[in-house]
């Protein structure tokens, strides 16, 4: 059986921009100002990937 991820394994460009900015300014103010970008570009794709992988290893966390 072949498994394919519904989401791209490559993070969207906005995620990389978010991490570059966070590296330059690792402050609560930066985080607060860019929380929406984190939710959409970092967390959202990661949750989608984990949802795709979950049927292959139900109940396991690493």
GUDRENLO-15171 format. One line per field, with one value per residue (C-alpha): y, z, x; residue in one letter; residue number from 1. Coordinates in nm, 4 decimals. Example, Ala and Ser with C-alpha at 12.3 -4.5 7.8 and 13.67 -1.06 7.14 Angstrom:
residues 2
c2	-0.4500;-0.1060
c3	0.7800;0.7140
c1	1.2300;1.3670
rest	a;s
nr	1;2
END
This chain:
residues 62
c2	0.0000;0.3403;0.6317;0.9887;1.3015;1.5324;1.8319;1.9297;1.8074;2.1405;2.4234;2.7245;3.0221;3.2172;2.9615;3.0188;3.3961;3.3525;3.1521;3.4004;3.6817;3.4842;3.4157;3.7874;3.8918;3.6149;3.8299;3.8004;4.1091;3.9409;3.6234;3.8122;4.0221;3.7127;3.4596;3.4382;3.3577;3.0838;2.9332;2.9309;2.8637;2.6540;2.4884;2.4279;2.2313;2.0343;1.9359;1.8321;1.6187;1.4525;1.3863;1.2161;1.0039;0.9127;0.6172;0.4573;0.4758;0.5411;0.6545;0.6898;1.0075;1.0737
c3	0.0000;-0.0952;0.1474;0.0305;0.2380;0.1427;0.2351;0.0972;0.2978;0.2234;0.4537;0.2864;0.2288;0.5000;0.7572;0.6660;0.6800;1.0224;1.1524;1.0077;1.1855;1.5073;1.4925;1.4526;1.7221;1.9662;2.1783;2.3009;2.0960;1.7734;1.8604;1.9397;1.6241;1.4058;1.5799;1.2850;1.0475;1.2859;1.3047;0.9265;0.7928;1.0659;1.2922;1.0317;0.7884;1.0745;1.2132;0.8616;0.8241;1.1625;1.0769;0.7583;0.9430;1.2380;1.0677;1.0142;1.3844;1.5886;1.9433;1.9106;1.9894;1.9684
c1	0.0000;0.1326;0.1071;0.1067;0.0976;-0.1879;0.0210;0.3575;0.6585;0.8253;0.7191;0.5600;0.7923;0.6078;0.7254;1.0875;1.0396;0.8773;1.1753;1.4257;1.2452;1.2245;1.5974;1.6637;1.4152;1.3319;1.1041;0.7489;0.6627;0.7784;0.5922;0.2723;0.2946;0.3518;0.1296;-0.1118;0.1755;0.2912;-0.0585;-0.1093;0.2405;0.4052;0.1509;-0.1201;0.0984;0.2554;-0.0855;-0.1950;0.1182;0.0646;-0.3011;-0.1841;0.0705;-0.1523;-0.3285;0.0122;0.1048;-0.2111;-0.1564;0.2200;0.4007;0.7695
rest	x;x;x;x;x;x;x;x;x;x;x;x;x;x;x;x;x;x;x;x;x;x;x;x;x;x;x;x;x;x;x;x;x;x;x;x;x;x;x;x;x;x;x;x;x;x;x;x;x;x;x;x;x;x;x;x;x;x;x;x;x;x
nr	1;2;3;4;5;6;7;8;9;10;11;12;13;14;15;16;17;18;19;20;21;22;23;24;25;26;27;28;29;30;31;32;33;34;35;36;37;38;39;40;41;42;43;44;45;46;47;48;49;50;51;52;53;54;55;56;57;58;59;60;61;62
END
